[in-house]
């Protein structure tokens, strides 16, 4: 029974989230042959204040720039 977990920032776009889960389910089914009713996909939303990359909080206004530091 495949289980797919997606972790992302919160979103208000339920349609986009639904489409993502449907597409992931279809892809797992196509590649593994697992029955559709045995594939679980869930989305975990983590608030930006509880997410960091490169030591920069996701809530930092300069997150996109600062979190992609190479040095």
Contact map, one row per residue, 1 for C-alpha under 8 A:
11100000000000000000000000000000010001110000000000000000000000000000000
11110000000000000000000000010000010001110000000000000000000000000000000
11111000000000000000000000000000000000111100000000000000000000000000000
01111100000000000000000100000000000000111100000000000000000000000000000
00111110000000000000000000000000000000001111000000000000000000000000000
00011111000000000000000000000000000000001111000000000000000000000000000
00001111100000000000000000000000000000000011110000000000000000000000000
00000111110000000000000000000000000000000011110000000000000000000000000
00000011111000000000000000000000000000000000111100000000000000000000000
00000001111100000000000000000000000000000000111100000000000000000000000
00000000111111000000000000000000000000000000100000000000000000000000000
00000000011111000000000000000000000000000000000000000000000000000000000
00000000001111111000000000000000000000000000000000000000000000000000000
00000000001111111100000000000000000000000000000000000000000000000000000
00000000000011111110000000000000000000000000000000000000000000000000000
00000000000011111111000000000000000000000000000000000000000000000000000
00000000000011111111100000000000000000000010000000000000000000000000000
00000000000001111111110000000000000000000000000000000000000000000000000
00000000000000111111111000000000000000000000000000000000000000000000000
00000000000000011111111100000000000000000000000000000000000000000000000
00000000000000001111111110000000000000001100000000000000000000000000000
00000000000000000111111111000000000000000000000000000000000000000000000
00000000000000000011111111100000000000000000000000000000000000000000000
00010000000000000001111111110000000000001000000000000000000000000000000
00000000000000000000111111111000000100111000000000000000000000000000000
00000000000000000000011111111100000100000000000000000000000000000000000
00000000000000000000001111111110000000000000000000000000000000000000000
01000000000000000000000111111111110000100000000000000000000000000000000
00000000000000000000000011111111111100100000000000000000000000000000000
00000000000000000000000001111111110000000000000000000000000000000000000
00000000000000000000000000111111100000000000000000000000000000000000000
00000000000000000000000000011111110000000000000000000000000000000000000
00000000000000000000000000011111111000000000000000000000000000000000000
11000000000000000000000000011101111101100000000000000000000000000000000
00000000000000000000000000001000111111100000000000000000000000000000000
00000000000000000000000011001000011111100000000000000000000000000000000
00000000000000000000000000000000001111110000000000000000000000000000000
11000000000000000000000000000000011111110000000000000000000000000000000
11110000000000000000000010011000011111111000000000000000000000000000000
11110000000000000000000010000000000011111100000000000000000000000000000
00111100000000000000100110000000000000111110000000000000000000000000000
00111100000000000000100000000000000000011111000000000000000000000000000
00001111000000001000000000000000000000001111100000000000000000000000000
00001111000000000000000000000000000000000111110000000000000000000000000
00000011111000000000000000000000000000000011111000000000000000000000000
00000011110000000000000000000000000000000001111101100000000000000000000
00000000110000000000000000000000000000000000111111100000000000000000000
00000000110000000000000000000000000000000000011111110000111000000000000
00000000000000000000000000000000000000000000001111110000111000000000000
00000000000000000000000000000000000000000000011111110000110000000000000
00000000000000000000000000000000000000000000011111111000111000000000000
00000000000000000000000000000000000000000000000111111111110000000010000
00000000000000000000000000000000000000000000000000111111110000000010000
00000000000000000000000000000000000000000000000000011111000000000111100
00000000000000000000000000000000000000000000000000011111100000000010000
00000000000000000000000000000000000000000000000000011111110100100110000
00000000000000000000000000000000000000000000000111111011111100100000000
00000000000000000000000000000000000000000000000111111001111100100000000
00000000000000000000000000000000000000000000000110100000111110100000000
00000000000000000000000000000000000000000000000000000001111111100000000
00000000000000000000000000000000000000000000000000000000001111110000000
00000000000000000000000000000000000000000000000000000000000111111100000
00000000000000000000000000000000000000000000000000000001111111111110000
00000000000000000000000000000000000000000000000000000000000011111111000
00000000000000000000000000000000000000000000000000000000000001111111100
00000000000000000000000000000000000000000000000000000101000001111111100
00000000000000000000000000000000000000000000000000011111000000111111100
00000000000000000000000000000000000000000000000000000100000000011111110
00000000000000000000000000000000000000000000000000000100000000001111111
00000000000000000000000000000000000000000000000000000000000000000001111
00000000000000000000000000000000000000000000000000000000000000000000111
